[in-house]
Every structure is written in C-alpha cells, then in structure tokens.
Amino acid sequence: MSKDNSEYKDGAIEPMQHRPKKPVSRQPPTASAEDLQRRNESLRPNTSLNRSNRLGAPTEDEQLLRRPKDAAPDFTRSDTWRVLRIMGEFVNGFDTLADVGAAVALFGSARVTEEDPMYWKAVELGKSLAEEGFAVITGGGPGIMEAGNRGAREAQGLSIGCNIELPFEQGTNAYVDVSINFRYFFVRKTMFMKYSEGFVIFPGGFGTMDELFEALTLIQTGKVRNFPLILFGRDYWSGLLDWIKGTMLPDGKISAEDLDLLIVTDSVDEACRTILRCYNEGVQFLQTSREESKIHAELLDEPGVLLPPNNHKEKPHSAD
C-alpha cells in the first residue's frame, strides 16, 4: 500500500479522510425559532438565502459578530472580506430601490394568521397606501408582512420584500413583486429607513420592537425628519406606552416632547392620512428649500444643487 494518505477500508474507492461529509441543516436555536420555521414552510423557497442553513453553517451576521480566534484566518472568512460583502449588499439594495419612489414600511409579527383581525387590517392598509401611490415594503415573510404585501398587490401597487438570512429555513410570501435578500440586519435596516416615508408598526415581537426603537432613536436625534412612526392597535401598545409615560418620563430618561414622536391608532384611514400629510409636508419643505437654494446661489453668484420634490427618477440638477 502506498504512503500517500490513501487509506482504504472495506474496498472503498476513495481515501477515507478525503471523503466529503454530507451537510446537515442547522436546527432552530430556540423553540420560538422552530415555530417560525414551521410557518415559513408554506412560503416560496428562498434557495440562495437558505444556503448557510442547509450547509449547517452559521449565518453571515453570526460570523460577523464573533471575535476572530485564528491568528491568520482564511481571507474569505476575515473581517476585511466581510466589509466587501457588506458593501456589495448596500450597492445591491441601492440599485434595486433607487427608482421605487415614495414607499411605506409595514412591520409586525410573522406569527399572525388570517384568523387574526390584524392580518386584514394590514391588508387594508397596504391596499390604501398603494391606492395613494405608495409602494409597500415589508420583510417579505409571513404574517403581517404577507398581509401588507397582499394589500399592495391587490391594489396593483408595488409590493417589496426585504428578506433576511436567519438560522432556519426562510421563504418569501407569494405577494412580493420585488424581492431583495440580505445577510446583515443593519444593511436591511438602512434600506427600510432610507426608502420609506414612514413606518407602521403592527403588533409583533422582539424584531418588531427592534425596528420601532431604532426608528424612534433616529427621529429623536434628528437623523430623519418628517417621518411618521405609527403604532397600529391601541390595546396591544397600551402597556408599553403606559410604561414609557409612567416610568421613563417621570424618571427623566426622556422628555415630554418625545411622546409626540409616536402616533397610536386603530384606524386604517387615519394611518394612511397621517402618512400622506407628512409626505406632502416633506415635499413642500423640499420645494421651499429649492427656492431658497436658488436665491442663495444667485446671491453668491454660484450654482447650488437642488433636489427634486421626492421624484426619485429625476436626477438632482443645478440652480442655474
């Protein structure tokens, strides 16, 4: 027998140590995730986004958040390489959504079914927003996300789904027209915020809370303006609001004015009108800024860059 590591056993036709192992899909990390995986089984398979799960490998987010343990890891598994992948996700997201125009993002639980009245409220809101000319953006999954996309589709509006890689099988609901896959949560969050005119937050769990408080912080710190943040379902949100008013405010952790950043409603019509009003106020602000920029440029005898009033398809043009 040769000494070239070709160790055979029982007539095997290839070296034992070179024989590839069959990938084993990762099990859901929690009972909660297992429940979500069952709900995803009815969705359209998202083969590319499920690659890590099917190979039994950690998700890209999970790898990014790990401290490197090897002194000299393989370059394609290094943080330097991940920066390039992250940049690629930003480029793909920008390219896909740049011409969408005005849109509204809907968030809420993936566990909601058609038996839940909130499902049909989300369908109704998606439909109303589409009839007003807004595209509807969701996470592209089941539950409230499906309902929002469904309403937009039924009103012949643009229905967008931003799916995220998770450590269990993912799918895209059947009502998504434009689907984008993300492997990094913060990239997807940027797309939601950058290309939405406002958020409507339906009852949901930790993921929904994450989107809510991320947006609330950006509004509070002036990173985004004229951005309505609507909590849909008074009964569901009352406990959280009572705690904010009864604990955070008296303890001096927030200002009284911060309470005005949240709009609470049970009305689809009110939610739609609020978003439309804020959108029009934003357009008027841009038009005013456009005139001020033109006058400023004339006084200084130099061109100024003027942005169109939310017409994403029109390129910025010079004041002269």
Summary of the structure (lengths in Angstrom):
residues: 320
radius of gyration: 24.1
end to end distance: 83.9
largest distance: 90.2
contacts: 963
relative contact order: 0.11
helix: 47%
strand: 12%
